[in-house]
Amino acid sequence: MPDILPTILIFDSGIGGLSIADEIRTRIQLCRLFYVADNAIFPYGIQEESVLINRLLELLPYLEQYARPDLIVIACNTASTVVLEPLRLQTRTPIIGVVPAIKPAAQHSVNHHIGLLATPGTVKRQYVQNLIDSFASHCQVTKVGSAELVHEAENKLRSLPVDHDVIARALAPFNPPNAAPDIIVLGCTHFPFLREEIQQHLPQGTRLIDSGEAIARRAVSLLQSIAPSPTRLNANEFLFTADTPSARKMAETLHLHGFAQVHLVANGITDFTQKHSAT
């Protein structure tokens, strides 16, 4: 009888969480991934806190029913800063959240000036300010929120042109006439896909860091103490919560990221899980 592989549910509003999925697959080859892109309310970075909390509390039970995951990763900084605790009260499945890498940035900054590049929702969260107060109180922190860069990252993943003017405008606060931050935290899981383009518009020597490797290491650590449960997944699967033309065009890219099956939900998650409950 073949070994039962652990199943990891990865959740984001779009495809940016693929940066986290790729890191996990690098460290955990023998696992099943079920990635959910909640594109029905994309992007999370512009949603109100109450909307995100209610949305994820509603969706996660259905997704757990379908995938039977051993581990859940909320691969979105914005959602993680507001919904982790309510979700942990709702499920017994371990949950990993993704939060901006403020602590390592502050530890490694030479000029004590760091930047945070995230979504508008993330940069205004009290959770993020608490991270800054706890780990970067000795640093100047320049916070920039951009929903436009989320769209540019999605365009790149769809093999569409990236607008460098949009990137340059977003990064302008990191290019002051005096001291610029020497480390910038990519506080959105979409942004590592724009690493090369972002680097082109920053002062020479500025370093970029994100949370991908840390999340993958945490996943490895947690799975070491979990006995995998049987799952209905026979391969890595990807689900969009809305059937849109852009989602349909993503299939080829998703195959390149290791997802053999792609689902597009037309009538809601409840209908989807009911149709697959007997399979």
C-alpha positions as CSV (number, residue, x, y, z in Angstrom):
1,M,0.0,0.0,0.0
2,P,1.5,3.4,-1.0
3,D,2.5,5.9,1.6
4,I,-0.1,8.6,2.4
5,L,1.3,12.0,1.5
6,P,0.6,15.1,3.5
7,T,-1.9,17.6,2.0
8,I,-1.3,21.3,2.2
9,L,-4.1,23.8,1.5
10,I,-2.7,27.1,0.3
11,F,-5.1,30.1,0.1
12,D,-4.8,33.6,-1.5
13,S,-7.0,36.0,-3.4
14,G,-5.0,35.5,-6.6
15,I,-2.0,33.6,-7.9
16,G,0.6,35.5,-5.9
17,G,0.7,32.7,-3.3
18,L,2.4,30.6,-6.0
19,S,5.6,32.1,-4.6
20,I,4.9,30.4,-1.3
21,A,3.8,27.2,-3.1
22,D,7.0,27.1,-5.1
23,E,9.1,27.4,-1.9
24,I,7.1,24.6,-0.2
25,R,7.5,22.3,-3.2
26,T,11.2,22.9,-3.2
27,R,11.5,21.7,0.4
28,I,8.6,19.1,0.5
29,Q,8.6,17.2,-2.8
30,L,6.4,14.4,-1.4
31,C,3.1,16.2,-0.6
32,R,-0.2,17.2,-2.2
33,L,-1.0,20.9,-2.7
34,F,-4.5,22.3,-3.0
35,Y,-4.2,25.9,-4.0
36,V,-7.3,28.2,-3.8
37,A,-7.3,31.5,-5.5
38,D,-10.3,33.5,-4.2
39,N,-10.5,35.6,-7.3
40,A,-14.2,36.2,-6.7
41,I,-13.1,39.1,-4.4
42,F,-9.6,39.8,-5.7
43,P,-7.5,41.5,-4.4
44,Y,-7.7,41.0,-0.7
45,G,-5.5,44.0,-0.2
46,I,-8.3,46.5,-0.8
47,Q,-11.0,44.7,1.2
48,E,-12.3,45.7,4.7
49,E,-11.2,43.6,7.6
50,S,-14.8,42.4,8.3
51,V,-15.1,41.3,4.7
52,L,-12.0,39.2,4.9
53,I,-12.8,37.6,8.2
54,N,-16.4,36.6,7.1
55,R,-15.2,35.4,3.7
56,L,-12.5,33.1,5.0
57,L,-14.6,31.8,7.9
58,E,-17.3,30.9,5.4
59,L,-15.0,29.3,2.8
60,L,-12.5,27.3,4.7
61,P,-14.8,24.7,6.1
62,Y,-15.9,23.7,2.6
63,L,-12.4,23.7,1.3
64,E,-11.3,21.5,4.3
65,Q,-14.2,19.2,3.5
66,Y,-13.0,18.8,0.0
67,A,-9.2,18.5,0.4
68,R,-8.9,17.2,3.9
69,P,-5.7,19.1,4.5
70,D,-3.1,18.3,7.2
71,L,-1.9,21.9,7.1
72,I,-3.3,25.3,5.9
73,V,-1.2,28.2,4.7
74,I,-2.9,31.6,4.3
75,A,-0.5,32.8,1.6
76,C,-1.5,36.4,1.8
77,N,-0.1,39.1,4.1
78,T,-3.3,41.1,4.3
79,A,-5.5,38.2,5.2
80,S,-3.0,36.8,7.7
81,T,-2.8,40.0,9.6
82,V,-6.6,40.0,10.3
83,V,-8.0,36.5,10.1
84,L,-5.5,34.0,11.6
85,E,-6.9,34.0,15.2
86,P,-10.6,33.6,14.1
87,L,-9.6,30.8,11.8
88,R,-7.6,29.0,14.4
89,L,-10.7,29.0,16.7
90,Q,-12.8,27.5,13.9
91,T,-10.5,24.5,12.9
92,R,-8.2,22.0,14.5
93,T,-6.0,22.0,11.4
94,P,-2.7,23.8,11.9
95,I,-2.6,27.2,10.1
96,I,0.5,29.1,9.0
97,G,0.1,32.8,8.2
98,V,2.4,34.9,6.1
99,V,3.4,38.2,7.6
100,P,6.0,40.8,6.5
101,A,9.6,40.0,7.3
102,I,10.0,43.1,9.5
103,K,12.2,41.3,12.1
104,P,14.9,40.0,9.8
105,A,15.0,43.2,7.8
106,A,15.6,45.2,11.0
107,Q,18.2,42.8,12.2
108,H,20.2,43.0,9.0
109,S,19.8,46.7,8.0
110,V,23.0,48.6,8.1
111,N,21.7,52.2,7.9
112,H,18.7,51.4,10.1
113,H,16.2,52.4,7.4
114,I,14.0,49.7,6.0
115,G,11.1,49.7,3.6
116,L,7.9,47.8,3.5
117,L,6.3,47.3,0.1
118,A,2.9,45.7,0.5
119,T,-0.8,46.2,-0.3
120,P,-2.7,49.2,1.1
121,G,-4.6,46.8,3.4
122,T,-1.4,45.4,4.9
123,V,0.5,48.6,5.5
124,K,-2.4,50.1,7.5
125,R,-3.0,47.1,9.8
126,Q,-2.3,47.5,13.5
127,Y,-0.7,44.0,13.3
128,V,2.1,45.3,11.1
129,Q,2.6,48.4,13.3
130,N,3.0,46.0,16.2
131,L,5.7,44.1,14.3
132,I,7.5,47.4,13.7
133,D,7.2,48.5,17.3
134,S,8.4,45.1,18.5
135,F,11.3,44.4,16.1
136,A,12.2,47.7,14.3
137,S,11.7,50.5,16.8
138,H,15.4,51.4,16.2
139,C,14.8,51.8,12.5
140,Q,13.1,54.3,10.2
141,V,10.4,52.4,8.3
142,T,9.1,53.7,5.0
143,K,5.7,52.0,4.2
144,V,4.3,51.9,0.7
145,G,1.0,50.3,-0.2
146,S,0.3,49.4,-3.8
147,A,-2.6,47.4,-5.3
148,E,-1.3,48.2,-8.8
149,L,1.7,46.0,-8.3
150,V,-0.5,43.1,-7.5
151,H,-2.1,43.5,-10.9
152,E,1.3,43.8,-12.6
153,A,2.5,40.5,-10.9
154,E,-0.7,38.8,-12.1
155,N,-0.1,40.1,-15.6
156,K,3.5,38.8,-15.6
157,L,2.3,35.4,-14.5
158,R,-0.1,35.5,-17.4
159,S,2.8,36.3,-19.8
160,L,1.4,39.8,-20.3
161,P,3.7,42.9,-20.4
162,V,4.7,44.5,-17.2
163,D,4.2,48.3,-17.0
164,H,7.5,49.7,-15.7
165,D,6.0,53.2,-15.2
166,V,3.6,51.7,-12.7
167,I,6.5,50.1,-10.9
168,A,8.5,53.3,-10.9
169,R,5.7,55.3,-9.4
170,A,5.0,52.8,-6.7
171,L,8.7,52.7,-5.7
172,A,9.2,56.5,-5.8
173,P,9.1,56.8,-1.9
174,F,12.1,54.5,-1.7
175,N,14.2,56.8,-3.8
176,P,14.5,59.9,-1.7
177,P,17.3,62.5,-2.2
178,N,19.0,61.5,1.0
179,A,19.3,58.0,2.6
180,A,17.2,55.3,1.0
181,P,16.3,52.0,2.8
182,D,19.0,49.4,2.4
183,I,16.5,46.6,2.8
184,I,12.9,46.4,1.5
185,V,10.5,43.8,2.7
186,L,8.2,42.4,0.0
187,G,5.1,42.2,2.1
188,C,2.8,40.7,-0.5
189,T,3.2,37.2,-1.9
190,H,2.7,38.5,-5.4
191,F,5.7,40.8,-5.3
192,P,8.5,38.2,-5.4
193,F,7.4,37.5,-9.0
194,L,8.3,41.1,-9.8
195,R,11.6,41.0,-7.9
196,E,13.7,41.6,-11.1
197,E,11.6,44.5,-12.2
198,I,11.4,46.1,-8.7
199,Q,15.2,45.8,-8.3
200,Q,15.7,47.8,-11.5
201,H,13.9,50.8,-10.0
202,L,15.7,50.9,-6.7
203,P,19.1,52.4,-5.7
204,Q,22.1,50.1,-6.3
205,G,22.7,47.8,-3.3
206,T,19.2,47.8,-2.0
207,R,18.2,44.3,-0.9
208,L,14.8,42.6,-1.2
209,I,13.6,40.0,1.3
210,D,10.3,38.1,1.6
211,S,8.8,35.4,3.8
212,G,8.7,32.5,1.4
213,E,11.6,30.5,2.7
214,A,10.6,31.0,6.4
215,I,7.1,29.8,5.6
216,A,8.4,26.7,3.8
217,R,10.7,25.9,6.8
218,R,7.7,26.3,9.2
219,A,5.7,23.9,7.0
220,V,8.4,21.3,7.1
221,S,8.7,21.6,10.9
222,L,4.9,21.2,11.5
223,L,4.5,18.3,9.2
224,Q,7.2,16.4,11.0
225,S,4.8,16.1,14.0
226,I,1.6,15.4,11.9
227,A,0.5,11.9,10.8
228,P,-0.9,12.5,7.3
229,S,-4.6,11.9,6.8
230,P,-6.1,10.2,3.7
231,T,-7.0,12.8,1.0
232,R,-9.1,12.6,-2.2
233,L,-6.4,14.5,-4.1
234,N,-4.4,12.3,-6.5
235,A,-2.3,15.2,-7.7
236,N,-1.8,18.9,-7.0
237,E,-5.0,20.8,-7.6
238,F,-5.8,24.5,-8.2
239,L,-9.2,26.1,-7.7
240,F,-10.5,29.6,-8.7
241,T,-13.6,30.7,-6.8
242,A,-14.8,32.5,-9.9
243,D,-14.9,31.3,-13.5
244,T,-13.4,34.2,-15.4
245,P,-11.6,34.5,-18.8
246,S,-8.3,35.5,-17.1
247,A,-8.6,32.4,-14.8
248,R,-9.1,30.2,-17.8
249,K,-6.0,31.6,-19.5
250,M,-3.9,30.7,-16.4
251,A,-4.1,26.9,-16.9
252,E,-0.8,26.5,-18.8
253,T,1.1,28.6,-16.2
254,L,-0.4,26.6,-13.4
255,H,0.7,23.4,-15.0
256,L,4.2,24.7,-15.1
257,H,4.0,25.3,-11.3
258,G,3.0,21.6,-10.8
259,F,-0.8,21.7,-10.7
260,A,-2.2,18.9,-12.8
261,Q,-5.9,19.8,-12.3
262,V,-7.5,23.3,-12.4
263,H,-11.0,23.9,-11.2
264,L,-13.1,27.0,-11.9
265,V,-16.1,27.5,-9.7
266,A,-19.2,28.8,-11.5
267,N,-21.9,28.4,-8.9
268,G,-20.1,28.9,-5.6
269,I,-17.9,26.7,-3.3
270,T,-20.9,25.0,-1.7
271,D,-22.0,23.7,-5.1
272,F,-18.5,22.6,-6.0
273,T,-17.9,20.6,-2.7
274,Q,-21.4,19.0,-3.0
275,K,-20.6,17.8,-6.5
276,H,-17.2,16.3,-5.4
277,S,-18.3,15.0,-2.0
278,A,-18.8,11.5,-3.3
279,T,-15.6,11.3,-5.3
